[in-house]
């Protein structure tokens, strides 16, 4: 993304039939921001990361599983995923999310 120029997070990526699309908005040595678009039924399988991360749902509805606990999020909802705890993302319907990762 071009610094100093207005944009809308929700328009950074478009949906792809039966796919997941992502785009990095910002990345530097202390973290990054990535926007994802999930088609209905798509998922990111369980994994963990060495850094805390924040998910904000920009559009639609998704399930964020953290440490085996299901969390239903919809447009405007956010959740913090703690470092080193397994998590997964499931698209209940088409949805877009912003992921903010803070390296520390």
C-alpha positions as CSV (number, residue, x, y, z in Angstrom):
1,X,0.0,0.0,0.0
2,X,1.1,3.5,-0.7
3,X,1.9,5.4,2.4
4,X,0.1,8.7,2.8
5,X,-2.7,7.6,0.5
6,X,-6.2,6.8,1.6
7,X,-7.5,3.3,1.2
8,X,-10.2,0.9,2.6
9,X,-9.0,-2.4,4.3
10,X,-12.0,-4.2,2.9
11,X,-11.1,-3.3,-0.7
12,X,-7.5,-4.5,-0.4
13,X,-8.4,-8.1,-1.5
14,X,-11.2,-9.6,-3.5
15,X,-12.8,-13.0,-2.9
16,X,-11.7,-16.0,-5.0
17,X,-14.0,-18.9,-5.6
18,X,-13.0,-21.8,-3.3
19,X,-9.9,-19.9,-2.2
20,X,-8.1,-17.7,0.3
21,X,-6.5,-14.5,-0.9
22,X,-4.1,-12.3,1.2
23,X,-2.3,-9.1,0.7
24,X,0.3,-7.5,3.0
25,X,-0.6,-3.9,3.8
26,X,2.4,-3.1,5.9
27,X,5.4,-5.0,7.1
28,X,8.5,-4.1,9.1
29,X,10.9,-5.5,11.7
30,X,8.4,-5.2,14.5
31,X,5.3,-6.6,12.8
32,X,2.9,-6.4,10.0
33,X,-0.7,-6.0,8.8
34,X,-2.2,-8.5,6.3
35,X,-5.7,-8.6,4.9
36,X,-7.4,-11.9,4.0
37,X,-10.5,-12.8,2.0
38,X,-11.9,-16.3,2.6
39,X,-14.5,-18.0,0.4
40,X,-17.2,-19.9,2.4
41,X,-15.9,-23.2,3.8
42,X,-12.2,-22.3,3.4
43,X,-9.9,-22.6,6.4
44,X,-6.4,-22.2,7.7
45,X,-5.6,-25.3,9.6
46,X,-4.3,-25.3,13.2
47,X,-0.9,-23.7,13.6
48,X,0.9,-21.4,16.1
49,X,3.0,-18.3,15.8
50,X,5.8,-17.0,18.1
51,X,4.1,-13.6,18.3
52,X,0.8,-12.2,19.6
53,X,-1.7,-11.3,16.8
54,X,-5.0,-9.4,16.5
55,X,-7.7,-10.4,14.1
56,X,-10.5,-7.9,13.2
57,X,-13.3,-9.1,10.9
58,X,-13.9,-6.6,8.2
59,X,-16.8,-8.3,6.5
60,X,-18.9,-11.5,7.0
61,X,-18.5,-14.1,9.6
62,X,-15.7,-16.5,10.6
63,X,-14.7,-18.9,13.4
64,X,-11.4,-18.4,15.2
65,X,-10.3,-21.4,17.2
66,X,-7.7,-20.6,19.9
67,X,-6.4,-23.4,22.1
68,X,-9.3,-25.6,21.1
69,X,-11.9,-22.9,22.0
70,X,-14.3,-21.8,19.2
71,X,-14.9,-18.0,18.8
72,X,-17.6,-16.8,16.4
73,X,-16.7,-13.4,15.0
74,X,-18.6,-11.2,12.7
75,X,-18.1,-7.8,11.0
76,X,-16.5,-5.4,13.5
77,X,-15.4,-8.1,16.0
78,X,-11.8,-8.5,17.1
79,X,-9.8,-11.1,19.1
80,X,-6.2,-11.4,20.3
81,X,-4.4,-14.6,19.6
82,X,-1.7,-15.2,22.1
83,X,1.8,-16.3,21.0
84,X,2.6,-20.0,20.9
85,X,-1.1,-21.1,21.3
86,X,-2.5,-23.2,18.5
87,X,-5.1,-21.5,16.4
88,X,-7.2,-22.0,13.3
89,X,-9.5,-19.9,11.1
90,X,-12.7,-21.2,9.4
91,X,-14.9,-19.3,7.0
92,X,-18.5,-19.9,8.1
93,X,-19.5,-17.6,5.2
94,X,-17.4,-15.5,2.9
95,X,-15.4,-13.1,5.1
96,X,-12.5,-10.7,5.2
97,X,-10.2,-10.2,8.1
98,X,-7.3,-8.0,9.0
99,X,-4.4,-9.7,10.9
100,X,-2.0,-7.5,12.9
101,X,1.0,-9.3,14.2
102,X,3.3,-7.7,16.7
103,X,6.8,-9.2,17.0
104,X,8.3,-8.9,20.5
